[in-house]
Structure formats: structure tokens, C-alpha cells
Amino acid sequence: YASQKAVEQEIDAALAALAQRFGEHVAPGPVVLIGFSLGAIYASPLAQQHPERYPRLVLVEGGQKSWTRATAARFAEKGGLRLFIGCGQAGCVDQARRLTPVLDKAGLPTRSGGDRRAGHTYDGEVARAVSAELEWLLDGDARWEP
């Protein structure tokens, strides 16, 4: 997608189509926003602008550069609940390890994981790291309880 606005329009269209087709199976309320690479870069500011809509966020291989103590505090104050940063490259892993405690201290519960040798991917160890944190990411949202 060429812009954050285009991504937002695509998300809106996809959610509308999902509700139209499977409405009885779609719970109302906020959604978990997950972005990979450029999708994560677009997802970060989108979630920051609409934390009530996207309070739980997974960023894989991108998007963490837009997070600071201040953006995390604003996100949390406006309804943001959780952030997971998944990485498959050394630079991403190192940045996430430095950033995670900063965002956590700012009031945004943040975790990170992955494998510095996996590469620019959402597969393998990176996918396992995200999967291992899903229970934590969704904790407190009754729609995800068994």
C-alpha cells in the first residue's frame, strides 16, 4: 500500500466485508492489529492515532522506530493495552530489547521476542515468539477467553 491512509481504508473495507459475510461470528469491539515489515511501519502510527480501536498491537520486523516513552504513554492513556515486537534480524532484536523496558515504564506493557538469525520473516522462530505471547497479548479481553 502506498500510504497509511490506504492501509486504514483497506482495514475498514476488510472488517466491513467480514462483518457482512460472517457477522454472527464477529465480536464487536476493538481489534488486534498485526503488521509485518512495511505493514508494521504503517500500523504503529495508525494504532497510536486510534488506540481505542487498536489497543493490542503486534509489530514484526518494523514499526518500532515510531515508539518513544511519550508515544507509549499517550497510547496507554487513550486505551492502548499491549504491544509485542517480533524480530528476525539482529538490529531489530537489539532495538526491541532496548525499547521494551522504556515503553513498559511509560505505562505500555511491552514484550519482544524472536531470533536474530531468522531473517526478515514472519515464519519460524519469529512466528513461534509471537505465538508464545498471544495469551499475554489477549489477556483481559473476554472475547478471547475459552
Secondary structure, DSSP 4 states (H G I P E B T S, - for coil): --SHHHHHHHHHHHHHHHHHHHGGG---S--EEEEETHHHHHHHHHHHH-TTT--EEEEESS-GGG--HHHHHHHHHTT--EEEEEESSHHHHHHHHHHHHHHHHTT--EEEEE-TTS-S-SSHHHHHHHHHTHHHHHTT-GGG--
